[in-house]
């Protein structure tokens, strides 16, 4: 009788478990992962977006909502307020909101989690340094972009200058590809752009890049990270996303997405990776208030 009772209890437990598991899976699927993307150069690539969503859904077991906005500021605001679970942002807002954000993962490009900012000019302009671009029309990417704004702004600040006085005119294109296009078409004489984007477009869209040339390169800086709100760092969603990103290179769909992005894989990193960006922010802050 004891054995029969034990078996009956096991059978009952098995039945309950079998009934509950679908409910757990459905509840998990009902809480989608909200993943933000800033206006990087491939956000309009439908195949890439579809592949990224497909991989993340399979790897996390959740529905995934890819959220895109026109500016970095919009995505950062959604992230800090926890309206997004995580987002691929720039190192500049990550440092600016260092107390409110935590690292999830960092892309590795050519074996390292680093990239450069490029100062570019139209191929017809003989510039060989920043000083040669005085009084030109200059295109920036975004006010919260490290490579597309802060690096050049800090270089000028080191000389006691500001973009509005140094350049004849400046404007924001809200996309690194748009900076290159502005220079290539003559809408701007020069521009500040993400070196990773420039080099990848040199491979996949050479006709766009050939109309420009690189005037100067910054030192290597921390690659734009995947971040989450600090208060969300220990949540199940973020843990699942971190595992999915770190394991992306081991999955066929994941490798396909990485190939489209021209990235090696995602890795882990410490916040100190972005100290170079923090130093530039400090350089800008030293300008007299009226000149900022």
Beta strands, then each sheet from edge to edge (+ up, - down):
strand 1: 33-37
strand 2: 64-68
strand 3: 86-88
strand 4: 101-108
strand 5: 114-115
strand 6: 117-122
strand 7: 137-140
strand 8: 169-172
strand 9: 190-194
strand 10: 212-217
strand 11: 221-222
strand 12: 225-229
strand 13: 265-267
sheet 1: 2+ 1+ 3+ 12- 4+ 13-
sheet 2: 5+ 11-
sheet 3: 8+ 7+ 9+ 6- 10+
end
